[in-house]
Amino acid sequence: MEVLQNKIDFTVLIRVENANPNGDPLNGNRPRTTYTGQGEISDVCIKRKIRNRLQDMGESIFVQSSDRKTDEYSSLSERASGNIKDYKNSEEYAKKACEQWMDVRAFGQVFAFKAGKDKKEGVSVGVRGPVSIHQAVSCSPVDINSMQITKSVNSETSDKKGSDTMGTKHFVEFGLYRVKGSINVQLAEKTGFSENDARQLQEALRTLFINDASSARPDGSMEVVSVYWWRHDNKIGQYSAAKVHDSLKICLKEGVSIPASVDDYEIKLEPLPGLEPVIINGI
């Protein structure tokens, strides 16, 4: 496959409505927010969703969710030792891992496992991936609502009716989140990240929330509005990633103080001579 030859920067705009895009386990699973009240989605959460979509699209993935496992391995260590054998050194190990799994050649991976039949041999290999993803941050502060919920059925067999169990669900009323990312050509050459891989990543971002519905994120409550895809004409980029991402300006329309839809924002691109993004509608 043709290895990527042009630096790529991308931005994804995500609409959240009455959903918990990424709960914080250290804060009662409330939606993550910054100190200024803006909503956040961690980069780890976004990468998990990308991996799930790539897996749906037929790509081989190393870091699989337990509920999406497609092989017989119960741990990353077993998956690594079951697929990578007869390697001479760490460079060959990394090469085989990149050839085997798309998420390794995209995001990188640290392989630090016990290996060999007696589990006494150590494997310690680090792979740096070319795809970097920032955490998503909402364009405006978000309002978080909380709802008390009860469970009034018995969880275990008993003649007695169980007492109602109280709980709380939290959700963001509305938020427009922005995800920034880049693909580094020099690292792509090392991992073998190809032009086809870039196209697959673009499609995964466009369809990020397909097969992602849950009680916290009902179907339709999260949507990719658009993907902005800047493809530079060289390996290092015509502009820095910061300048590219900052060229997409998002602000509230005049007279709007609390946004309730994407239409409440003015979204415009400042021109960068010689570099025009492809704008792809999301699903």
Backbone bond lengths (Angstrom), bond angles and torsions (degrees), N, CA, C in turn:
res aa  C-N    CA-C-N  psi(-1)  N-CA   C-N-CA  omega(-1)  CA-C   N-CA-C  phi
1 M - - - 1.458 - - 1.530 110.16 -
2 E 1.331 115.53 150.85 1.449 121.48 -179.42 1.521 110.38 -74.44
3 V 1.324 116.10 120.94 1.459 120.81 179.38 1.523 109.24 -72.04
4 L 1.320 116.83 144.85 1.456 122.43 -178.36 1.527 110.84 -56.12
5 Q 1.329 116.76 134.07 1.460 121.91 -177.17 1.531 113.10 -116.13
6 N 1.321 118.27 -12.22 1.462 121.61 -176.10 1.526 110.64 -124.10
7 K 1.324 116.41 132.44 1.458 120.07 176.47 1.526 109.85 -61.43
8 I 1.320 115.47 143.54 1.464 121.45 -179.70 1.519 108.99 -129.68
9 D 1.332 115.58 134.00 1.457 122.28 168.62 1.518 107.42 -117.18
10 F 1.320 116.73 148.97 1.459 119.17 179.54 1.525 110.85 -147.56
11 T 1.323 113.91 153.13 1.465 122.07 174.86 1.517 107.73 -133.00
12 V 1.325 116.54 137.99 1.466 122.40 178.08 1.520 107.98 -120.19
13 L 1.328 116.27 128.93 1.460 121.51 175.04 1.528 108.84 -102.03
14 I 1.329 116.02 129.63 1.465 122.35 -174.42 1.525 109.53 -123.57
15 R 1.320 116.05 129.64 1.466 121.46 175.31 1.522 109.45 -96.74
16 V 1.329 116.71 129.39 1.466 122.85 177.17 1.518 108.20 -120.29
17 E 1.324 116.93 128.24 1.458 120.69 -179.82 1.527 109.54 -140.25
18 N 1.334 115.87 115.76 1.463 122.71 179.76 1.535 111.29 53.91
19 A 1.316 115.71 52.22 1.465 122.13 -179.83 1.517 109.64 -147.37
20 N 1.317 115.51 160.71 1.462 122.21 173.99 1.525 106.89 -106.34
21 P 1.331 117.72 96.62 1.462 119.58 -172.70 1.523 114.36 -67.88
22 N 1.344 116.88 -28.72 1.469 120.50 -178.71 1.529 108.87 -165.35
23 G 1.325 116.92 96.69 1.455 120.81 -177.47 1.521 112.71 -72.58
24 D 1.319 116.02 148.49 1.462 122.78 178.36 1.531 108.63 -98.94
25 P 1.339 119.37 110.04 1.467 121.00 -177.59 1.517 113.56 -64.69
26 L 1.324 117.58 -19.25 1.463 120.97 178.97 1.528 111.96 -88.48
27 N 1.334 116.55 -0.05 1.464 120.33 -178.84 1.527 110.35 -135.63
28 G 1.339 116.36 46.24 1.455 120.84 177.21 1.516 114.30 64.59
29 N 1.344 117.21 23.35 1.459 124.11 -178.25 1.527 113.08 63.57
30 R 1.330 116.59 22.96 1.464 119.20 172.82 1.522 109.84 -67.70
31 P 1.328 118.19 150.90 1.472 120.21 176.27 1.521 110.85 -54.92
32 R 1.291 116.63 138.34 1.462 121.15 -177.90 1.529 110.22 -66.27
33 T 1.328 115.73 138.15 1.461 121.30 176.38 1.523 109.60 -139.81
34 T 1.333 115.28 158.50 1.452 121.35 173.60 1.528 108.81 -84.94
35 Y 1.332 116.34 175.69 1.465 120.19 178.41 1.529 111.79 -66.49
36 T 1.336 116.40 -19.77 1.465 119.87 179.30 1.527 111.93 -94.12
37 G 1.348 117.41 4.34 1.453 120.82 175.42 1.507 115.40 91.59
38 Q 1.319 117.91 2.75 1.462 120.13 177.70 1.529 109.70 -79.07
39 G 1.322 115.74 143.13 1.450 120.02 179.03 1.514 112.07 -73.02
40 E 1.327 116.15 151.26 1.463 122.08 179.68 1.529 110.10 -132.78
41 I 1.318 115.42 147.29 1.466 122.69 167.43 1.518 105.76 -128.73
42 S 1.319 118.35 124.54 1.460 120.77 -174.31 1.527 110.97 -67.41
43 D 1.331 114.94 152.93 1.466 119.98 177.37 1.527 110.89 -63.28
44 V 1.339 116.99 -30.96 1.467 120.79 178.52 1.531 110.25 -64.41
45 C 1.335 115.78 -42.10 1.463 121.17 178.53 1.531 110.37 -62.62
46 I 1.330 117.08 -44.04 1.464 120.89 -179.19 1.530 110.70 -64.67
47 K 1.329 116.73 -42.12 1.469 119.78 178.82 1.524 111.51 -63.99
48 R 1.349 116.23 -35.75 1.465 119.52 177.18 1.529 110.42 -61.21
49 K 1.322 116.51 -43.22 1.463 120.25 179.94 1.520 111.01 -67.50
50 I 1.332 117.27 -37.59 1.464 120.48 176.99 1.523 110.18 -63.76
51 R 1.326 116.78 -44.64 1.466 120.14 178.27 1.532 110.82 -59.28
52 N 1.339 116.54 -42.92 1.467 119.89 179.98 1.522 111.08 -61.53
53 R 1.344 116.18 -42.89 1.461 118.81 -179.79 1.531 110.93 -66.77
54 L 1.331 117.44 -42.73 1.462 120.50 178.54 1.526 110.46 -61.27
55 Q 1.316 116.39 -37.74 1.460 120.89 177.54 1.529 110.16 -64.52
56 D 1.345 117.12 -42.52 1.461 121.41 175.91 1.531 111.19 -60.14
57 M 1.333 115.65 -31.43 1.462 120.90 -177.13 1.525 112.90 -85.62
58 G 1.344 116.38 4.70 1.457 120.46 174.67 1.504 115.52 95.85
59 E 1.337 118.35 6.07 1.462 120.79 179.33 1.525 110.34 -81.67
60 S 1.322 115.90 149.29 1.460 122.00 177.04 1.528 108.64 -82.49
61 I 1.345 116.18 125.32 1.459 122.33 -174.65 1.526 110.02 -120.36
62 F 1.335 116.39 134.98 1.461 121.11 -179.86 1.533 111.46 -82.14
63 V 1.335 117.25 -51.40 1.465 121.02 -178.41 1.524 107.90 -88.35
64 Q 1.324 116.52 91.13 1.458 122.79 -177.47 1.528 110.60 -100.02
65 S 1.343 115.93 144.90 1.465 120.30 172.03 1.517 109.06 -70.99
66 S 1.321 116.62 149.13 1.462 120.02 -178.60 1.526 111.94 -61.05
67 D 1.346 117.22 -32.78 1.464 119.79 -179.02 1.522 112.53 -83.94
68 R 1.350 117.49 -2.44 1.462 120.98 178.89 1.525 111.56 -121.85
69 K 1.307 116.42 16.29 1.468 120.76 -175.41 1.519 111.01 -63.15
70 T 1.335 116.29 133.47 1.462 121.15 -177.56 1.530 112.58 -114.41
71 D 1.329 117.08 8.91 1.457 119.97 178.63 1.523 109.04 -138.09
72 E 1.330 115.90 -176.11 1.464 120.35 -174.90 1.525 113.71 -90.19
73 Y 1.329 118.13 0.98 1.458 121.23 -174.01 1.533 110.96 -82.94
74 S 1.328 116.24 138.15 1.464 121.32 -177.04 1.523 112.96 -100.09
75 S 1.331 117.98 -2.14 1.460 120.78 179.75 1.523 109.38 -152.05
76 L 1.332 115.45 164.17 1.466 120.01 177.07 1.523 110.80 -64.39
77 S 1.324 115.65 -37.05 1.466 119.81 179.74 1.531 111.13 -61.05
78 E 1.337 116.23 -44.65 1.467 119.97 178.92 1.524 111.16 -65.74
79 R 1.337 116.28 -39.12 1.468 119.50 -179.59 1.526 110.56 -65.48
80 A 1.327 116.03 -39.92 1.461 119.64 179.94 1.524 111.44 -67.09
81 S 1.348 116.65 -49.31 1.472 119.65 -177.55 1.524 111.86 -70.02
82 G 1.331 117.22 -26.26 1.453 119.81 179.54 1.512 113.91 -77.53
83 N 1.336 116.88 -18.49 1.458 120.52 -177.01 1.522 114.27 -112.38
84 I 1.326 117.18 -24.76 1.461 119.86 -177.46 1.530 109.20 -113.28
85 K 1.314 115.28 111.40 1.471 121.26 -178.32 1.526 109.38 -136.26
86 D 1.307 115.74 162.84 1.468 122.12 174.75 1.523 112.69 55.40
87 Y 1.305 116.22 50.98 1.461 120.40 176.53 1.525 108.32 -105.60
88 K 1.332 115.94 148.44 1.458 120.87 -176.08 1.526 113.02 -91.56
89 N 1.325 116.38 -33.67 1.461 120.09 -177.00 1.524 109.77 -154.04
90 S 1.321 116.19 -179.98 1.464 120.32 -176.71 1.522 112.14 -65.60
91 E 1.345 117.51 -32.85 1.460 120.51 179.17 1.526 110.87 -64.47
92 E 1.325 116.15 -42.43 1.463 119.51 179.03 1.526 110.90 -69.09
93 Y 1.319 116.64 -35.79 1.464 120.86 177.05 1.531 109.85 -61.61
94 A 1.345 116.12 -47.34 1.462 120.55 -179.95 1.527 111.10 -62.63
95 K 1.326 116.85 -40.23 1.461 120.22 179.98 1.525 110.90 -62.76
96 K 1.323 116.94 -43.89 1.461 120.15 179.96 1.521 111.11 -65.98
97 A 1.318 116.65 -37.81 1.466 119.98 178.65 1.520 110.78 -64.50
98 C 1.329 117.07 -41.82 1.458 121.03 179.24 1.526 111.51 -66.33
99 E 1.317 116.46 -37.77 1.467 119.79 177.91 1.512 111.51 -67.80
100 Q 1.339 116.88 -31.94 1.458 121.59 -174.68 1.529 112.71 -79.99
101 W 1.353 117.89 -41.86 1.464 120.65 -169.57 1.523 111.55 -126.90
102 M 1.329 116.48 128.86 1.466 120.49 -178.31 1.515 112.05 -67.73
103 D 1.355 118.52 -38.53 1.461 118.65 -178.11 1.528 111.70 -66.31
104 V 1.334 117.84 -25.23 1.470 120.31 176.93 1.523 109.82 -72.24
105 R 1.332 117.35 -45.99 1.468 118.35 -179.57 1.526 112.24 -75.24
106 A 1.334 117.94 -12.33 1.462 121.02 176.57 1.523 111.47 -92.99
107 F 1.343 117.41 -56.36 1.459 122.05 -173.36 1.523 113.62 -99.93
108 G 1.342 117.09 -13.26 1.448 119.64 -174.57 1.522 110.74 83.79
109 Q 1.328 116.61 174.76 1.462 121.21 -178.57 1.522 109.29 -169.52
110 V 1.322 115.64 145.69 1.461 120.72 172.32 1.522 107.53 -102.42
111 F 1.324 116.63 120.43 1.462 122.66 176.53 1.523 107.47 -102.92
112 A 1.311 116.22 103.54 1.467 122.13 179.54 1.523 107.37 -132.15
113 F 1.332 115.68 78.38 1.458 121.20 -173.61 1.517 110.70 -127.67
114 K 1.337 115.19 160.94 1.453 121.57 168.41 1.520 107.87 -78.81
115 A 1.318 117.01 135.60 1.458 121.27 -177.38 1.521 110.41 -129.07
116 G 1.326 115.20 177.62 1.454 120.67 -178.99 1.513 112.41 84.19
117 K 1.330 116.08 164.89 1.466 120.65 -177.42 1.519 112.24 -62.90
118 D 1.317 116.63 -37.49 1.469 119.63 -178.55 1.525 112.64 -93.87
119 K 1.340 116.98 4.39 1.463 123.04 178.47 1.529 112.57 60.65
120 K 1.315 116.53 25.84 1.459 119.85 179.94 1.525 111.84 -99.06
121 E 1.319 116.58 -21.35 1.457 119.70 178.47 1.527 109.46 -79.82
122 G 1.321 116.71 138.21 1.460 120.18 -178.87 1.521 112.32 -102.29
123 V 1.332 116.74 140.32 1.454 122.78 174.34 1.521 106.88 -115.54
124 S 1.318 116.73 123.03 1.459 120.92 177.63 1.518 108.21 -138.57
125 V 1.322 115.23 97.30 1.463 121.60 -176.74 1.520 108.36 -133.29
126 G 1.319 116.49 132.80 1.458 121.13 177.06 1.516 110.67 -113.77
127 V 1.325 116.05 133.64 1.463 122.16 177.33 1.525 107.80 -119.14
128 R 1.337 116.79 124.80 1.461 121.02 175.56 1.513 108.98 -92.69
129 G 1.317 116.69 124.24 1.451 120.84 -177.51 1.523 112.48 -91.79
130 P 1.325 117.44 153.53 1.468 121.12 -177.86 1.527 114.53 -80.68
131 V 1.341 117.80 -18.29 1.464 121.00 -175.74 1.521 109.61 -93.75
132 S 1.319 116.05 118.14 1.466 120.99 176.27 1.519 108.81 -111.96
133 I 1.340 115.48 137.05 1.458 122.64 -178.67 1.531 108.82 -124.86
134 H 1.330 117.23 128.58 1.457 121.19 174.01 1.533 109.07 -84.25
135 Q 1.315 117.01 162.00 1.460 119.37 170.19 1.526 108.48 -67.89
136 A 1.320 116.77 147.88 1.461 121.05 177.37 1.524 109.02 -80.19
137 V 1.329 116.09 140.54 1.464 122.16 178.36 1.523 107.46 -131.41
138 S 1.330 116.96 136.89 1.457 120.44 -179.93 1.528 110.29 -71.66
139 C 1.319 115.97 150.26 1.468 121.38 -177.43 1.522 112.19 -74.07
140 S 1.319 117.43 -18.43 1.470 123.21 177.49 1.525 108.08 -140.80
141 P 1.326 118.28 161.05 1.470 119.56 172.86 1.522 110.72 -57.13
142 V 1.338 116.48 147.71 1.465 121.19 -177.44 1.526 110.22 -111.56
143 D 1.333 115.18 149.60 1.458 121.53 173.85 1.523 108.69 -95.52
144 I 1.340 116.73 130.81 1.460 121.74 -179.85 1.514 109.10 -110.38
145 N 1.314 115.84 124.33 1.460 121.63 176.63 1.523 109.70 -102.96
146 S 1.311 116.50 150.28 1.462 122.07 178.02 1.520 109.31 -123.88
147 M 1.319 115.78 143.90 1.462 121.56 -177.89 1.517 109.83 -132.04
148 Q 1.318 116.91 128.53 1.454 120.39 176.07 1.531 109.43 -77.37
149 I 1.318 116.28 136.21 1.459 121.25 178.42 1.526 108.96 -128.51
150 T 1.346 116.03 155.48 1.464 120.49 179.55 1.513 109.86 -131.70
151 K 1.314 115.28 154.63 1.464 122.79 173.33 1.520 106.72 -121.07
152 S 1.321 116.99 120.33 1.464 119.49 -173.63 1.526 112.35 -118.63
153 V 1.335 116.52 27.44 1.465 120.57 175.87 1.517 108.81 -120.36
154 N 1.333 116.84 156.77 1.454 121.13 179.23 1.517 110.50 -76.83
155 S 1.302 115.54 132.47 1.460 119.71 176.48 1.521 111.44 -81.49
156 E 1.322 117.12 -25.57 1.454 122.25 -179.82 1.527 109.18 -125.54
157 T 1.345 115.92 159.80 1.456 120.95 -178.85 1.519 110.61 -64.23
158 S 1.348 115.42 124.94 1.460 120.51 179.99 1.513 108.67 -165.77
159 D 1.358 115.13 146.79 1.459 119.52 176.52 1.520 111.00 -76.35
160 K 1.326 115.54 -21.81 1.455 119.94 -178.50 1.528 110.17 -85.60
161 K 1.315 114.81 143.08 1.455 119.28 174.80 1.527 108.64 -74.30
162 G 1.317 116.70 129.12 1.447 120.03 179.52 1.518 111.48 -70.80
163 S 1.305 115.55 151.12 1.459 119.76 178.41 1.528 109.43 -72.48
164 D 1.329 115.36 148.88 1.461 119.76 179.01 1.519 110.05 -59.43
165 T 1.319 116.21 135.54 1.451 122.02 178.39 1.520 108.60 -101.58
166 M 1.311 116.51 126.10 1.457 120.67 -178.28 1.523 109.61 -89.99
167 G 1.315 114.62 147.03 1.452 120.92 176.24 1.516 109.23 -154.55
168 T 1.316 115.63 175.41 1.462 120.63 -178.64 1.526 110.14 -137.21
169 K 1.330 115.51 135.57 1.453 121.82 172.42 1.525 108.29 -112.44
170 H 1.320 115.46 139.45 1.462 121.06 -179.56 1.522 108.83 -119.72
171 F 1.317 116.54 144.83 1.461 118.79 178.43 1.522 110.77 -153.46
172 V 1.319 114.88 153.56 1.459 122.80 176.04 1.527 108.02 -85.89
173 E 1.323 116.62 127.82 1.468 119.60 178.93 1.526 110.89 -62.88
174 F 1.318 116.18 -53.44 1.468 121.19 175.66 1.517 109.22 -155.97
175 G 1.310 115.00 142.03 1.456 119.76 175.33 1.513 110.86 -158.17
176 L 1.320 116.10 140.85 1.466 121.93 172.15 1.518 106.65 -108.32
177 Y 1.318 115.87 110.97 1.461 122.33 -175.52 1.527 110.43 -101.89
178 R 1.327 115.30 147.15 1.464 120.85 179.19 1.528 109.50 -120.68
179 V 1.330 115.55 127.87 1.470 122.63 176.52 1.523 108.07 -110.25
180 K 1.319 117.19 131.35 1.466 121.53 177.08 1.524 109.63 -112.51
181 G 1.323 116.15 145.49 1.460 119.65 178.52 1.508 111.79 -158.53
182 S 1.324 115.60 166.51 1.462 121.77 -179.69 1.524 109.71 -148.73
183 I 1.342 114.79 159.25 1.465 120.93 174.62 1.515 107.92 -125.14
184 N 1.310 116.97 119.81 1.462 124.67 -176.53 1.527 110.10 -91.00
185 V 1.326 116.82 123.17 1.470 121.02 -174.95 1.529 111.41 -69.81
186 Q 1.320 117.54 -41.07 1.475 119.69 -178.50 1.528 111.41 -59.12
187 L 1.325 117.03 -40.83 1.462 120.18 178.48 1.525 110.46 -75.58
188 A 1.334 117.13 -30.89 1.465 120.38 176.86 1.524 110.56 -62.97
189 E 1.312 116.86 -36.87 1.472 120.80 178.10 1.519 111.26 -64.90
190 K 1.322 116.71 -33.20 1.464 120.17 -179.39 1.525 112.30 -75.84
191 T 1.332 117.06 -36.59 1.470 119.47 -177.17 1.522 112.87 -93.59
192 G 1.349 116.83 -13.09 1.464 119.56 -177.82 1.517 113.27 85.19
193 F 1.339 117.31 16.94 1.462 121.08 177.72 1.522 108.63 -62.97
194 S 1.329 116.56 122.33 1.458 121.52 -168.63 1.519 113.44 -104.93
195 E 1.330 115.04 173.27 1.468 121.06 173.65 1.526 109.99 -59.66
196 N 1.317 116.85 -39.54 1.462 120.34 178.71 1.527 110.87 -65.80
197 D 1.331 117.25 -37.93 1.464 120.67 176.25 1.526 110.73 -60.96
198 A 1.342 116.55 -40.24 1.465 120.60 178.90 1.524 110.49 -63.52
199 R 1.328 116.64 -39.63 1.466 119.68 177.74 1.519 111.02 -66.10
200 Q 1.326 116.66 -38.64 1.463 120.35 177.78 1.528 111.39 -65.97
201 L 1.323 116.51 -40.01 1.463 120.66 177.10 1.523 110.42 -63.03
202 Q 1.319 116.74 -43.24 1.469 120.90 178.71 1.527 110.89 -59.26
203 E 1.321 117.08 -43.53 1.460 121.01 179.32 1.521 111.22 -67.53
204 A 1.339 117.38 -37.30 1.467 120.90 177.65 1.524 110.56 -63.61
205 L 1.325 117.29 -39.68 1.460 120.95 178.16 1.527 110.71 -67.61
206 R 1.316 116.95 -40.02 1.473 121.20 -179.22 1.521 111.64 -64.07
207 T 1.318 116.69 -31.72 1.474 122.25 -175.05 1.528 111.46 -114.70
208 L 1.325 117.48 32.10 1.462 123.17 -166.01 1.522 114.26 -56.11
209 F 1.326 118.49 -32.34 1.460 120.16 -172.35 1.530 113.68 -106.07
210 I 1.314 116.81 14.96 1.460 119.86 171.37 1.526 108.43 -71.68
211 N 1.327 117.16 133.99 1.474 123.69 -178.23 1.528 112.34 61.85
212 D 1.339 116.58 30.65 1.469 120.09 -178.30 1.527 111.81 -118.74
213 A 1.318 117.83 6.58 1.468 120.31 -175.76 1.529 111.34 -67.77
214 S 1.341 115.70 147.07 1.458 122.49 176.54 1.525 106.99 -155.30
215 S 1.344 116.62 179.35 1.461 119.21 178.15 1.525 111.22 -63.42
216 A 1.339 116.83 -30.62 1.469 120.39 178.35 1.523 112.07 -80.92
217 R 1.341 116.57 -23.26 1.462 122.22 -178.42 1.528 108.92 -133.08
218 P 1.340 117.63 75.50 1.468 119.54 -179.43 1.522 111.38 -56.44
219 D 1.315 115.40 152.33 1.459 120.41 -178.84 1.525 110.23 -56.68
220 G 1.319 116.75 126.82 1.455 122.05 -179.39 1.507 114.53 94.88
221 S 1.336 117.70 -9.24 1.462 120.09 -178.65 1.529 112.38 -82.02
222 M 1.336 117.01 -15.92 1.460 121.59 176.65 1.526 108.36 -130.37
223 E 1.323 115.63 134.37 1.459 120.47 -174.01 1.517 110.20 -146.83
224 V 1.315 115.80 138.92 1.458 120.22 170.72 1.528 107.29 -80.32
225 V 1.324 116.22 116.86 1.467 120.68 -179.89 1.519 110.21 -75.18
226 S 1.330 116.55 -50.62 1.464 120.48 -179.31 1.520 110.06 -162.88
227 V 1.316 114.45 156.77 1.464 122.84 175.49 1.522 107.33 -119.03
228 Y 1.333 116.59 126.38 1.464 122.51 175.50 1.528 107.05 -102.43
229 W 1.328 116.18 123.07 1.466 121.95 -170.76 1.524 109.05 -124.63
230 W 1.339 116.24 103.58 1.460 121.24 179.15 1.538 109.62 -95.42
231 R 1.303 117.52 120.70 1.470 122.20 177.38 1.528 108.48 -111.71
232 H 1.320 115.80 111.82 1.460 121.25 -178.79 1.531 110.51 -73.26
233 D 1.337 116.46 166.27 1.468 119.69 -178.75 1.525 112.77 -96.60
234 N 1.350 117.03 11.72 1.459 120.06 176.86 1.525 109.64 -151.00
235 K 1.299 116.16 -177.38 1.468 120.32 -174.05 1.524 113.56 -77.22
236 I 1.337 117.36 -35.55 1.462 119.46 -174.39 1.526 112.69 -93.56
237 G 1.323 117.43 -13.56 1.455 120.68 178.68 1.512 113.08 100.68
238 Q 1.323 116.41 141.14 1.458 121.48 178.16 1.523 111.64 -74.79
239 Y 1.327 116.22 -27.94 1.455 123.18 178.73 1.525 107.87 -137.31
240 S 1.320 115.75 161.05 1.459 119.41 176.05 1.526 109.47 -68.33
241 A 1.328 115.77 155.85 1.463 120.39 178.46 1.523 110.60 -59.78
242 A 1.327 117.21 -36.56 1.462 120.78 179.97 1.527 110.87 -62.05
243 K 1.330 117.51 -44.25 1.465 120.69 179.33 1.522 111.09 -65.84
244 V 1.319 116.00 -38.38 1.462 119.72 -179.84 1.523 110.09 -64.29
245 H 1.323 116.77 -49.88 1.465 120.17 -178.47 1.531 111.70 -65.76
246 D 1.324 116.85 -35.28 1.465 120.17 -179.86 1.526 112.02 -72.56
247 S 1.323 117.58 -14.66 1.468 119.49 179.62 1.528 111.69 -72.87
248 L 1.323 117.09 -14.81 1.465 121.24 175.70 1.525 107.89 -92.92
249 K 1.321 116.14 106.48 1.454 122.04 -176.30 1.531 109.92 -98.67
250 I 1.331 115.75 128.33 1.470 121.56 179.21 1.520 108.37 -129.74
251 C 1.324 116.47 120.75 1.461 120.23 179.34 1.529 109.30 -146.38
252 L 1.322 115.77 159.01 1.461 120.45 178.95 1.525 110.22 -69.08
253 K 1.307 115.87 143.41 1.454 120.54 175.89 1.524 109.79 -67.73
254 E 1.302 115.33 155.36 1.460 120.75 -179.26 1.528 110.52 -59.49
255 G 1.305 115.63 131.69 1.456 121.04 179.29 1.513 114.55 92.47
256 V 1.340 117.39 -7.45 1.469 121.44 179.59 1.524 108.75 -100.50
257 S 1.318 116.59 123.85 1.468 120.41 178.43 1.523 111.43 -108.07
258 I 1.342 116.10 -35.91 1.460 120.52 178.18 1.532 108.17 -122.92
259 P 1.326 118.55 108.20 1.465 120.09 -177.15 1.522 111.68 -71.10
260 A 1.337 115.25 142.90 1.461 120.76 178.08 1.522 111.60 -124.60
261 S 1.343 116.91 -4.85 1.461 121.10 178.54 1.519 109.16 -160.02
262 V 1.313 116.00 168.65 1.462 120.73 178.27 1.518 110.50 -62.96
263 D 1.320 116.97 -29.74 1.462 121.21 -179.10 1.523 112.74 -65.80
264 D 1.326 117.75 -14.02 1.465 120.74 178.11 1.524 112.28 -79.68
265 Y 1.339 116.45 -3.73 1.461 120.87 -179.77 1.534 110.78 -108.85
266 E 1.310 113.64 148.42 1.467 120.43 169.86 1.520 107.22 -101.33
267 I 1.330 115.87 118.01 1.464 121.61 -177.35 1.516 108.33 -115.20
268 K 1.317 117.08 118.95 1.468 119.29 -179.61 1.522 110.22 -143.46
269 L 1.314 113.77 156.23 1.461 121.52 -179.82 1.514 110.04 -107.50
270 E 1.334 116.07 129.72 1.451 120.30 170.31 1.525 107.52 -83.35
271 P 1.337 118.41 129.92 1.469 119.91 -175.18 1.526 112.74 -65.69
272 L 1.321 114.76 137.91 1.462 122.36 171.14 1.529 105.90 -115.25
273 P 1.324 118.48 108.53 1.467 120.86 -175.49 1.534 112.35 -51.81
274 G 1.333 115.36 125.19 1.463 120.83 177.98 1.506 114.67 86.00
275 L 1.333 117.54 -0.19 1.466 119.55 -178.47 1.529 109.83 -138.58
276 E 1.309 116.35 104.22 1.466 122.77 178.49 1.523 109.07 -113.70
277 P 1.331 117.19 132.63 1.469 118.49 179.03 1.524 111.99 -80.61
278 V 1.309 115.25 152.95 1.451 121.28 166.05 1.527 106.02 -88.13
279 I 1.332 117.44 129.14 1.457 121.82 -178.54 1.520 108.15 -107.60
280 I 1.328 115.86 119.25 1.467 121.69 -174.52 1.518 109.05 -115.00
281 N 1.305 117.33 127.84 1.454 120.95 176.20 1.524 110.14 -70.13
282 G 1.318 116.14 137.50 1.458 120.54 -179.85 1.514 112.10 -89.69
283 I 1.323 114.38 -179.50 1.474 122.12 177.64 1.524 107.51 -122.01
